Amino acid sequence: MDQTEKLLKELTEAYGVTGHEEDVAGIIARHLKPICKISYDKLGSIIAEKRGTPKGPKIMLAGHMDEVGFMVKEVTKEGFVKFLPLGGWWPHVVLSQRVCIRTSKGDVVGVVGSKAPHLLEAEERKKVVEIKDMYIDVGATADNNVAEKLGIRPGDPIVPISPFTVLRNKKAYLAKAWDDRIGCALIIDVMNRLTKIKHPNTVYGVGTVQEEVGLRGATTSVSSVDPDVGFVLEVGLAMDTPGIDGERKEKLGAGPSLYVYDSTMIPNTRLRDLVIEVAEKKKIPYHFTSILRGGTDGGKIHLHRSGVPTQTIGVPTRYIHAQAGILHRDDYDHTVTMLTEVIRRLDQKTVRGLTSR
């Protein structure tokens, strides 16, 4: 396992559902503290500052630390845990999954359950079981007071259990939380690349909190950084699985995804064109993507003050917002190189040109 695989394993296996991102922030701080000035906003987003040319423009790299997960709603008198979703979940992928409940007395492992199919009426079998009708079974019995003995209480975070795995195709990685630990990893690797080259700007690597419930960390951290340019580092939606019609280019191995549209932001076209120019000059593969539903931290970053030129860049990923997704190592490496090369070109003159009329 090389250094990149170790980093991706460490980040994806960390527990950090929305509102509970401290472990992930600790990993980012440990990796970047030797080369960056570390600070935090008051909501918990981590900000790593890497200075280049004095008085150069401020470049913000944002990747959200939170993953989709769940929260304890209540514990029934029989000892079953009812829960709420944190972030967008499709109920189909939740049932029968192993999860970890983080409590004041330690981690508690359980499995998501519901009424057995043998007990369902014919019409019930045709319907998707709603999350409100599911529960987590931690092995409770009639004589086991779960709430008291295990310390489970409302508000405790619940995280899917899914270890990082290198598949038989050695460049394909399976793990939970690619959305958006991939962005956190990109920040760490790009910042390390920048220590070896000159860059005419100050770069802020920001691990944001609570993206999955309304881009909240981006709202506060962009005020702390006050950037001149923003890049949102995300997953892209891979479109290369059965059942997806059309000739979409978003697939594993196709290079970074350049977002041209999402429901919260249309990117700055001059910044987008600069990224394309750099990619083509350096022979870095890339493709365009758009999503009609859902947004990114760019939705808040590009609206800061009088506006911030912003571009979202993703790594194509299968099965996001599920217990495990798959991405391709080449796409990750190409994204690191592309971001580093673009940042090298963002001097005062180039940044002014992104918005001049």
C-alpha positions, 0 to 999 in steps of 0.5 A: 500500500503506497502513501496515497492508498494509506491516506485514502484508507485513513480518511475513508475509515474515519468516523465523521457524520454531519455535525461530528467531523472532529476525527477527520479534522484531526487527520487533516491537521496532523498531515498539514500542520508541518507545512501550513498554519492551522486554524478553525472557524467557530462551526468547526471547519478546519483551515490550513493556510499555505503562503506563497507569494506575499500579497498574492490572491487568496485561493480556497480549496474546499472539501467537506469532511462530513459523510452521510450517516444517521443519528439516534432518535430514540431507544424503544423499551425493547432496546431497538434503536430508532434513527434519523438520516443525516444527509440524503439516503435512498432507503433501498441501500440502508437495510441489513447494513452494519453500523457503529453507534458512537456513544459516551461509553464507547462504540456499539455495533449493530445492524439495520433491521425491519419487519421480515419479508415473510411477514409482509403482505403482497402489496407491502413487498412492492414498496420501499421500506421507509427509514422511519420504519427501520431500526438498529438491532444491537443484540438487545434482549428483554433483560438488557437495558440498552439505553443504560448499559450501552450509553445510547442516547438521542443525538448519538451519531451512527456511521456505516461500517465499510473498510477501505479495500483495494479491488482485484483491479488494483487501481479501483478502490472500494470504501465508504465516505468518498463523498467527500473524503476524496476532497479532503485527500486532494487538499492534503496532496495538493498542499504537499505538492505546493511545498515543492514549487513556487506559487504566486498566491496564498492557498487555503485548504478548508475541510468544511463541516455540515455540507450534507445538511445545507452547506453550513460549513462553507457559509462560515469558512468562506467568511473566515478566508475571504478568498479571491478564487474558490475550488470545490473538490468533490466526487463526480457521478460516474455514469458507467453502470448498467441502467444509465441511458445515453452517452455520458462521458462520466466514467471511471478512468476518464479523468477529473469531472469539471462541473458546468452546472449544479442546482446551487451554482453555475461556475465562473466560465473564465476560471473553467476555461483556464482549467481546460487550458491547463489540462489540455496543455499538460495532457490531463484527461478530463470531462464535463458533468452536470447535476440537476439535483443537489449542490456543493459548497460552491453554492455558498462560496461563489456568493460570498461578498460581491462574488467569488469565481468558483469551479467545482472539480470532482473525481468520478465515483460510483454509488455515492450516498451509500455504504460503499462506492468505487473510484479509480486511482488514475482519476485521483492522481490526474486531479491532484496534478491538474489542481496544482498546475492551475494554482501555479498560474493564479497570480494577481493579473490572472485572477483579476482577469476572471472578473474584469469587464 
